[in-house]
Amino acid sequence: MAKHILIVDDDALMRRSLAFNLEQAGYHTSTAESAETALSQVRMERPDLVLLDISLPVMDGLDAMRQLKDQFDLPVIFVTARRRELDEALGL
């Protein structure tokens, strides 16, 4: 059975591109445009991994990551265009 990866990004092109490439590599993917949508989806179908943008509307990726870790103990990889050292440190 293919591993399930949830892609969370407010950029539709980024979501589609990542999903396409991961599916070509044999993964099952689902996508969410916001942290709130992602958390709802995780409650219904738990993924094996979450690819998460830091810059999301309403709830940012850092807050979403905390909830994903605390409530579901899911592995999270940040996918972001932000290059500030503070963002890297906060993500770690």
Backbone hydrogen bonds, N-H to C=O, Kabsch-Sander energy under -0.5 kcal/mol:
donor,donor_aa,acceptor,acceptor_aa,energy
5,I,3,K,-0.5
5,I,28,H,-2.8
6,L,49,L,-2.6
7,I,5,I,-0.5
7,I,30,S,-2.8
8,V,6,L,-0.5
8,V,51,L,-3.2
9,D,7,I,-0.6
9,D,32,A,-2.0
12,A,10,D,-0.7
15,R,11,D,-2.3
16,R,12,A,-2.6
17,S,13,L,-2.6
18,L,14,M,-2.7
19,A,15,R,-2.6
20,F,16,R,-2.7
21,N,17,S,-2.4
22,L,18,L,-2.5
23,E,19,A,-2.6
24,Q,20,F,-2.3
25,A,21,N,-1.1
26,G,23,E,-1.5
27,Y,22,L,-2.5
28,H,3,K,-2.7
30,S,5,I,-1.8
32,A,7,I,-2.3
38,A,34,S,-2.2
39,L,35,A,-2.6
40,S,36,E,-1.8
41,Q,37,T,-2.5
42,V,38,A,-2.6
43,R,39,L,-1.6
44,M,40,S,-1.1
45,E,41,Q,-3.1
48,D,4,H,-2.7
49,L,4,H,-1.3
50,V,75,P,-1.9
51,L,6,L,-3.0
52,L,50,V,-0.6
52,L,77,I,-2.8
53,D,8,V,-2.2
56,L,54,I,-1.3
59,M,57,P,-1.4
60,D,58,V,-0.6
61,G,54,I,-3.0
64,A,60,D,-2.1
65,M,61,G,-2.7
66,R,62,L,-1.8
67,Q,63,D,-1.8
68,L,64,A,-2.8
69,K,65,M,-2.5
70,D,66,R,-3.0
71,Q,67,Q,-2.7
72,F,67,Q,-0.6
72,F,68,L,-1.1
73,D,69,K,-1.1
74,L,68,L,-1.4
77,I,50,V,-2.7
79,V,52,L,-2.5
88,E,84,R,-1.6
89,A,85,E,-2.5
90,L,86,L,-2.8
91,G,87,D,-2.3
92,L,88,E,-1.8
